[in-house]
Structures are given as C-alpha cells and as structure tokens.
C-alpha cells in the first residue's frame, strides 16, 4: 500500500450527548473528523459517529475533484437519518422476527424494521448510531467500540475495531476485527451511498452508471419483508445477472421487483471467505469508476429505493411490478412501507435534497439472516476467535477515448 505521502488532519465535527452523565460537567462527547489526503489531493473524510465515511473526493477524467459520497454537513443530518456511510453491526441486514438461537438458547433482539417485526442492521443503537473511540495510528485512522452484553438483545461483550487506510492509488482499505466474550452473531460491514457523478447529481446520473457484479447466484427472498427464504438460485436469465456490464437505466430498474435493487448476491469464488473482486461500477460521463474487493461471501446491492420520492406515481401494473409474484399483494398502506413517507426531504451536503435512486450501495457481507438458516455460511463468533472482514473501495478514472 502506497501511504507514505498521506497526510491526516483532525478536527471536531460536532457533539452528541454523553450516556449516563452524572453531573453537569462533560455532558457531551466530541464527534471527531479525520481528513486523509494523498499526493494527488484526493481525500477521504471520516467521522467517529458510526465510524462513518463522510466524503470521498476523487478526480474525474478532466482532473476535477468531486465528492461522490451522499451524507451530511452536520451532526443533525446523521442523527436524523441513519445508514449514510456508517459501519453496520453487530449484524448487517435483517434477522427474521428478531430471534436467534445459539447453543440451544433463545435470544430476542430489538425489532426495529419498518413494521417492527424483524431486527435490522444491529438494532436501534447499532454500530452506526454510537460515537466510536478514535485515534490516528501512523498513516491510518483506527476506531473502536465496545458493545456490551444485552445491547439490542445480543449475548456477550463485543469489542470491534475498524482501521481505515487511504492510499496514493485512491484505494480506501477497511479492516474490521471483532472479538466477543460469548458466542454471538457477527456480520459487520460499511454501508456507503455513492453517486460517481457527484453526491448531489441524483437519479438522472445514477441511470448512466454501468455495473458489473461477480456473482453467479443470489439468495432468493420474499420482497414483502426483504428476508431470504433459504434458497440460493442461479442468476442466469434473471435481473440479478450482472456478470456483464449493465446500465442502471429506467428499463433495468423497472424490471427489478420493488423498482430497484436491494438484494444479496452470492460472490463467485472457490472459497467463500477469500479476498477477491466483488464489483465494478462506472459513470461514463465523468470517467470515474469504483471497484469493490472483500473476503465476504455476499454483496448487498442497493439503488437508493428508500430515499424520498414525494412525487412518486405508481404505474398501472404496480402490484405485479412491485411484488414480482411473491405472494398476494397487501393493501396500499403496507405496499408503501419500503418508501420513506416520514421524511420527504433529505437536505444533504451543500443543501442537496437526496431523492429516490439518487445513490447506490455495494456492501460486502455474509448472507442475510445467516444466523437462522443452516445452509448459509455461519456467522457465529465464538470466544477466543476473531471476526475478520477486509474490504477495499478502489476508485479510478477511465482513460479518455
């Protein structure tokens, strides 16, 4: 890794209330910000809240730097809107009915999805929703968090460390390590919304992106609750076959049940835990591309379906289009739960209002609900063992034609 010329600046991003304060002194914790800049002036900004990626500024084909990460300029934005650049854990994605069984013992996790039926992304106070301890170590930023036993219903004290490294090759390496005092599920990832045209360029530019994903199978799911049903199917002749470059145009998105991708794809590999290429996505007009590498067996591909769409009009065949034949379609009230109606405006960085399909996520992970499906790769972390997730976001520019 070429990190010799990396500079790191530290400052404060904001404040959050300190838990369990017993006096009027020291009622707040500082949310720290770290700016990592390489010799090409490309930079990454991290904040300790949720161990998050707050911005990535990289050049386009003309050498002009632009921020390609959706996010916020202040803590208010992150406190009011979750899952923007954060670390997700203890368990990313959903756990059916919020129930897990380990060594014959039943644990009830927080039910915090849209309908309060299932557990999602580590719960109410998941890893994205706490302020991490953080420091600079050489040319890296290291963040750590202790999740205590019983937090969100999970067993065991879990200590997690995330190490961020930015290189002169415009690679962001994310190394995640975790240990636990009791057997507990672990599926930890970064969840960053990108738009390679620029964070505020919206759906028009997202539709120009061309994606390739190294996945020959996908975990079949019931779209009504976004939970896998335990089957792994080939992607051949389906909308999930993204092994050849596919533009995310209106027709592509329309053909996906739900009106956009929010699916786990099974990465092609002889060994499900080896570090390898996951995906590549290109924005032709800017020339920017992103490649994702990881040692995880799956990749959650998401196209910002839940960002607000205040003027959304459903097509005449909405029931067939949305539910894709996955059972009887519910009433309109239930249909709309996947689209945020509470917050019609997300004022992001630079005052941009983020809209539906305004960004994408390529998030390496274990398969959703693996803790409850025996045929999926195990996600149980045992005492004395270490959870390891190594991932890389590699940014580049396609040469001018």
C-alpha positions as CSV (number, residue, x, y, z in Angstrom):
1,X,0.0,0.0,0.0
2,X,1.4,3.4,-1.0
3,X,0.7,5.5,2.0
4,X,4.0,7.4,2.6
5,X,2.6,10.7,1.4
6,X,-0.7,10.6,3.2
7,X,-1.5,13.5,5.4
8,X,-4.1,13.3,8.2
9,X,-5.8,16.3,9.7
10,X,-8.0,16.2,12.8
11,X,-10.8,18.4,13.9
12,X,-14.3,18.3,15.5
13,X,-17.4,17.6,13.5
14,X,-20.0,18.1,16.3
15,X,-21.2,17.0,19.6
16,X,-23.5,14.2,20.9
17,X,-24.9,13.7,24.4
18,X,-22.8,11.6,26.7
19,X,-24.6,8.5,28.0
20,X,-25.1,8.1,31.8
21,X,-23.8,11.5,32.7
22,X,-24.0,12.0,36.5
23,X,-23.0,15.7,36.6
24,X,-23.4,18.8,34.6
25,X,-19.8,18.7,33.6
26,X,-18.9,16.8,30.5
27,X,-22.4,16.2,29.2
28,X,-21.3,15.9,25.6
29,X,-18.8,13.8,23.6
30,X,-17.0,15.3,20.6
31,X,-17.6,13.7,17.3
32,X,-14.1,13.7,15.7
33,X,-13.4,14.2,12.0
34,X,-10.3,13.0,10.1
35,X,-9.3,14.2,6.6
36,X,-6.9,11.8,4.8
37,X,-5.3,13.4,1.7
38,X,-2.9,11.7,-0.7
39,X,-0.3,13.2,-3.1
40,X,-2.9,13.7,-5.8
41,X,-5.0,15.8,-3.4
42,X,-7.8,13.1,-3.5
43,X,-9.2,12.8,0.0
44,X,-11.4,10.8,2.4
45,X,-13.2,12.3,5.4
46,X,-14.2,10.1,8.3
47,X,-16.2,10.9,11.4
48,X,-16.3,9.0,14.7
49,X,-20.1,8.9,14.7
50,X,-20.8,5.4,13.4
51,X,-17.2,5.1,12.3
52,X,-18.5,6.7,9.1
53,X,-17.2,7.8,5.7
54,X,-18.4,11.4,5.4
55,X,-16.9,12.2,2.0
56,X,-14.6,10.9,-0.7
57,X,-13.2,13.5,-3.1
58,X,-11.7,12.0,-6.3
59,X,-10.9,13.3,-9.7
60,X,-13.0,12.9,-12.9
61,X,-11.5,12.4,-16.3
62,X,-10.6,16.1,-16.5
63,X,-8.8,16.0,-13.2
64,X,-11.5,17.9,-11.3
65,X,-12.1,16.7,-7.8
66,X,-15.7,15.9,-6.7
67,X,-17.4,14.4,-3.7
68,X,-19.0,11.1,-4.6
69,X,-20.5,10.1,-1.1
70,X,-24.0,11.0,0.0
71,X,-24.0,12.4,3.5
72,X,-24.4,15.5,5.7
73,X,-22.5,18.6,6.7
74,X,-23.5,18.5,10.3
75,X,-24.4,16.0,13.1
76,X,-28.1,16.9,12.8
77,X,-28.2,15.2,9.5
78,X,-26.7,12.0,10.8
79,X,-28.8,12.0,13.9
80,X,-32.0,12.3,11.9
81,X,-31.1,10.0,9.0
82,X,-29.3,6.6,9.5
83,X,-27.2,4.4,7.3
84,X,-25.2,7.0,5.4
85,X,-21.6,5.9,5.2
86,X,-21.7,4.1,8.6
87,X,-20.3,0.8,9.9
88,X,-23.2,-1.6,10.4
89,X,-23.3,-4.2,13.2
90,X,-23.4,-6.4,15.1
91,X,-25.4,-7.9,12.3
92,X,-26.0,-6.1,9.0
93,X,-29.3,-6.7,7.1
94,X,-32.3,-8.4,8.7
95,X,-32.8,-11.1,11.3
96,X,-36.2,-12.8,11.0
97,X,-38.6,-12.0,13.8
98,X,-35.7,-10.7,15.8
99,X,-35.0,-14.2,17.1
100,X,-31.7,-16.1,17.3
101,X,-30.8,-19.4,18.8
102,X,-27.2,-20.1,19.9
103,X,-26.3,-23.4,21.6
104,X,-30.0,-24.1,22.2
105,X,-30.6,-20.8,23.9
106,X,-33.1,-18.3,22.6
107,X,-32.3,-14.6,22.3
108,X,-34.8,-11.9,21.4
109,X,-33.3,-8.9,19.6
110,X,-34.8,-5.5,19.1
111,X,-37.4,-5.4,16.4
112,X,-36.7,-2.2,14.6
113,X,-37.6,-2.6,10.9
114,X,-40.4,-0.6,9.3
115,X,-43.2,-2.8,10.7
116,X,-41.4,-3.7,14.0
117,X,-41.5,-7.3,13.0
118,X,-37.8,-8.0,12.4
119,X,-34.4,-6.9,13.6
120,X,-32.4,-4.8,11.1
121,X,-28.8,-3.5,11.0
122,X,-27.9,-4.1,14.6
123,X,-30.9,-2.5,16.2
124,X,-31.8,0.9,17.5
125,X,-28.4,1.6,18.9
126,X,-26.4,-0.4,16.3
127,X,-22.8,0.4,15.4
128,X,-24.0,3.2,13.1
129,X,-25.8,5.0,15.9
130,X,-23.0,5.4,18.5
131,X,-19.8,7.5,18.8
132,X,-16.7,5.4,18.4
133,X,-13.4,5.9,20.2
134,X,-10.9,7.0,17.5
135,X,-7.3,8.0,17.0
136,X,-4.5,8.3,14.4
137,X,-2.0,5.5,14.2
138,X,0.8,6.2,11.7
139,X,-0.9,6.8,8.4
140,X,-4.2,5.1,9.5
141,X,-7.3,6.1,11.4
142,X,-8.4,3.5,14.0
143,X,-11.8,3.4,15.6
144,X,-13.1,1.1,18.3
145,X,-16.4,0.4,20.0
146,X,-17.5,-1.9,22.9
147,X,-21.0,-3.3,22.6
148,X,-22.0,-4.6,26.0
149,X,-23.8,-7.9,26.6
150,X,-27.5,-7.4,26.3
151,X,-27.2,-4.5,23.9
152,X,-30.1,-4.8,21.5
153,X,-30.6,-8.3,22.9
154,X,-27.2,-9.7,21.8
155,X,-25.1,-12.0,24.1
156,X,-21.6,-11.2,25.1
157,X,-19.4,-8.1,25.2
158,X,-18.2,-7.5,21.7
159,X,-15.1,-5.3,21.0
160,X,-14.9,-4.1,17.5
161,X,-12.0,-2.2,15.8
162,X,-12.1,-0.6,12.3
163,X,-9.0,0.5,10.6
164,X,-9.2,2.9,7.7
165,X,-6.2,3.3,5.2
166,X,-6.2,5.8,2.3
167,X,-3.5,5.3,-0.4
168,X,-1.9,7.2,-3.2
169,X,-3.7,4.9,-5.6
170,X,-7.1,6.2,-4.4
171,X,-7.8,2.9,-2.5
172,X,-9.7,3.0,0.8
173,X,-8.9,-0.1,2.8
174,X,-11.3,-1.0,5.6
175,X,-10.1,-3.7,8.0
176,X,-12.7,-4.8,10.6
177,X,-11.9,-7.0,13.6
178,X,-14.1,-8.1,16.4
179,X,-14.0,-10.4,19.5
180,X,-16.7,-11.5,21.9
181,X,-16.9,-12.9,25.4
182,X,-19.8,-15.2,24.4
183,X,-20.9,-16.8,21.2
184,X,-22.7,-14.2,19.2
185,X,-23.6,-13.5,15.6
186,X,-21.3,-11.1,13.7
187,X,-21.8,-9.7,10.2
188,X,-20.2,-6.2,10.1
189,X,-19.8,-4.0,7.1
190,X,-19.6,-0.5,5.7
191,X,-22.8,1.0,4.2
192,X,-21.9,3.9,2.0
193,X,-24.2,5.6,-0.6
194,X,-22.3,6.6,-3.7
195,X,-23.0,8.6,-6.9
196,X,-19.9,8.7,-9.1
197,X,-21.2,11.8,-10.9
198,X,-21.2,13.6,-7.6
199,X,-23.1,13.1,-4.4
200,X,-25.9,15.6,-5.4
201,X,-26.4,14.6,-9.1
202,X,-29.4,12.4,-8.4
203,X,-31.3,9.8,-10.4
204,X,-30.6,11.2,-13.8
205,X,-26.9,10.5,-13.4
206,X,-27.4,7.3,-11.5
207,X,-29.2,5.9,-14.5
208,X,-26.0,6.3,-16.5
209,X,-23.9,4.1,-14.2
210,X,-22.8,0.7,-15.6
211,X,-22.4,-2.0,-13.0
212,X,-20.7,-5.4,-13.1
213,X,-21.0,-7.8,-10.2
214,X,-19.0,-11.1,-9.8
215,X,-22.0,-13.2,-8.6
216,X,-23.4,-16.3,-10.2
217,X,-26.1,-16.9,-7.6
218,X,-28.4,-14.9,-5.3
219,X,-30.3,-15.5,-2.1
220,X,-34.0,-15.8,-3.1
221,X,-36.1,-13.5,-0.9
222,X,-39.6,-12.6,0.0
223,X,-39.8,-9.0,-1.1
224,X,-42.6,-8.3,1.3
225,X,-40.2,-8.2,4.3
226,X,-36.8,-8.4,2.4
227,X,-35.9,-11.7,4.1
228,X,-34.3,-14.7,2.4
229,X,-36.4,-17.8,2.2
230,X,-33.3,-20.1,2.5
231,X,-32.9,-20.9,-1.2
232,X,-29.8,-20.0,-3.3
233,X,-30.6,-19.7,-7.0
234,X,-28.6,-19.1,-10.2
235,X,-28.8,-15.6,-11.6
236,X,-28.9,-16.9,-15.1
237,X,-31.7,-15.2,-17.2
238,X,-32.8,-13.0,-14.3
239,X,-32.5,-9.3,-13.5
240,X,-29.8,-10.3,-10.9
241,X,-27.4,-11.5,-13.6
242,X,-25.0,-8.5,-13.5
243,X,-21.9,-10.5,-14.6
244,X,-21.7,-8.5,-17.8
245,X,-21.8,-4.7,-17.7
246,X,-25.4,-3.5,-17.2
247,X,-26.6,0.1,-17.3
248,X,-28.9,1.1,-14.5
249,X,-31.3,2.8,-16.8
250,X,-35.0,3.2,-16.3
251,X,-35.9,-0.1,-18.0
252,X,-33.4,-2.1,-15.9
253,X,-34.7,-0.7,-12.7
254,X,-38.3,-1.1,-13.7
255,X,-37.7,-4.9,-14.3
256,X,-36.5,-5.4,-10.8
257,X,-39.3,-6.4,-8.3
258,X,-39.6,-3.4,-6.0
259,X,-38.5,-0.9,-8.6
260,X,-34.8,-1.1,-7.8
261,X,-32.1,-3.4,-6.4
262,X,-31.9,-4.2,-2.7
263,X,-30.6,-7.8,-2.9
264,X,-27.9,-10.0,-1.6
265,X,-25.8,-11.6,-4.4
266,X,-23.5,-14.6,-3.8
267,X,-20.0,-13.8,-5.0
268,X,-18.4,-16.4,-7.3
269,X,-15.4,-18.0,-5.7
270,X,-13.9,-21.4,-5.0
271,X,-13.8,-20.4,-1.3
272,X,-16.5,-18.2,0.2
273,X,-14.1,-16.5,2.7
274,X,-11.2,-15.5,0.3
275,X,-10.4,-11.9,-0.5
276,X,-11.4,-11.2,-4.2
277,X,-13.1,-8.9,-6.7
278,X,-16.8,-8.3,-5.9
279,X,-18.0,-5.5,-8.2
280,X,-17.2,-2.6,-10.6
281,X,-19.3,0.4,-11.4
282,X,-18.6,3.1,-13.9
283,X,-20.0,6.5,-14.6
284,X,-19.0,7.1,-18.3
285,X,-19.5,10.9,-18.4
286,X,-17.2,11.6,-15.5
287,X,-15.0,8.6,-16.2
288,X,-15.0,7.7,-12.6
289,X,-15.2,4.1,-11.6
290,X,-15.4,2.2,-8.3
291,X,-14.2,-1.4,-7.7
292,X,-15.1,-3.3,-4.5
293,X,-13.0,-6.2,-3.0
294,X,-13.7,-8.2,0.1
295,X,-13.3,-11.6,1.9
296,X,-17.1,-11.9,2.5
297,X,-19.4,-14.4,0.6
298,X,-22.1,-11.9,-0.3
299,X,-22.7,-8.4,-1.6
300,X,-25.7,-6.3,-0.9
301,X,-26.5,-4.2,-4.0
302,X,-28.9,-1.3,-3.3
303,X,-30.0,1.6,-5.5
304,X,-31.5,4.1,-3.0
305,X,-35.0,2.8,-3.3
306,X,-35.9,4.2,0.2
307,X,-34.7,7.7,-0.4
308,X,-37.7,10.1,-0.6
309,X,-39.8,10.4,-3.7
310,X,-42.6,13.0,-2.9
311,X,-43.9,13.0,-6.5
312,X,-43.9,9.3,-6.9
313,X,-46.6,7.9,-9.3
314,X,-47.2,4.2,-9.3
315,X,-47.6,2.5,-12.7
316,X,-50.9,0.8,-13.6
317,X,-49.3,-2.6,-13.1
318,X,-47.8,-1.6,-9.8
319,X,-48.9,-4.7,-8.0
320,X,-47.2,-7.1,-10.4
321,X,-44.2,-4.7,-10.8
322,X,-43.6,-4.2,-7.0
323,X,-44.3,-7.7,-5.7
324,X,-42.9,-9.7,-8.6
325,X,-45.1,-12.6,-8.0
326,X,-44.0,-13.1,-4.3
327,X,-47.4,-13.9,-2.9
328,X,-50.6,-11.9,-2.6
329,X,-50.1,-8.1,-2.7
330,X,-51.0,-6.4,0.5
331,X,-53.1,-3.2,0.7
332,X,-51.6,0.1,-0.3
333,X,-50.7,1.1,3.2
334,X,-48.4,-2.0,3.5
335,X,-47.0,-1.5,0.0
336,X,-45.7,1.9,0.8
337,X,-43.6,0.9,3.8
338,X,-40.5,0.4,1.8
339,X,-40.5,4.1,0.7
340,X,-40.0,6.7,3.4
341,X,-43.1,8.8,3.8
342,X,-42.0,10.3,7.2
343,X,-39.2,12.4,5.7
344,X,-39.9,13.7,2.1
345,X,-36.7,15.8,2.1
346,X,-33.2,14.8,3.0
347,X,-31.2,18.0,3.0
348,X,-27.7,16.6,2.5
349,X,-24.3,18.1,1.9
350,X,-24.4,21.5,0.2
351,X,-28.1,21.7,0.8
352,X,-28.8,18.9,-1.8
353,X,-32.2,17.2,-1.4
354,X,-31.5,13.5,-1.9
355,X,-34.1,11.6,-3.9
356,X,-35.1,8.0,-4.7
357,X,-32.5,6.3,-6.8
358,X,-30.0,9.1,-6.1
359,X,-27.2,6.8,-5.0
360,X,-26.1,3.2,-4.8
361,X,-24.6,0.8,-2.2
362,X,-22.2,-2.1,-2.8
363,X,-21.9,-3.5,0.7
364,X,-19.9,-6.8,1.2
365,X,-21.5,-9.1,3.9
366,X,-22.4,-12.5,4.9
367,X,-25.8,-13.7,3.7
368,X,-28.9,-12.0,5.3
369,X,-30.3,-13.9,8.3
370,X,-27.5,-16.4,8.2
371,X,-27.8,-16.9,11.9
372,X,-31.2,-18.7,11.3
373,X,-30.5,-20.5,8.0
374,X,-28.2,-23.6,8.4
375,X,-27.4,-23.8,4.7
376,X,-25.9,-20.2,4.7
377,X,-22.3,-19.6,5.8
378,X,-22.0,-19.5,9.6
379,X,-21.9,-16.0,11.2
380,X,-21.4,-17.1,14.8
381,X,-18.3,-15.6,16.5
382,X,-17.0,-17.7,19.4
383,X,-15.0,-16.6,22.4
384,X,-11.3,-16.8,21.7
385,X,-11.9,-16.4,17.9
386,X,-11.6,-13.2,15.8
387,X,-14.1,-11.9,13.3
388,X,-12.3,-10.6,10.2
389,X,-13.7,-8.5,7.4
390,X,-11.2,-6.9,4.9
391,X,-12.7,-4.8,2.2
392,X,-11.4,-2.2,-0.3
393,X,-13.1,0.6,-2.2
394,X,-10.8,1.2,-5.2
395,X,-11.5,4.4,-7.1
396,X,-10.2,5.2,-10.6
397,X,-10.7,7.1,-13.8
398,X,-11.2,5.6,-17.2
399,X,-8.9,7.0,-19.8
400,X,-10.3,9.4,-22.3
401,X,-11.5,7.7,-25.5
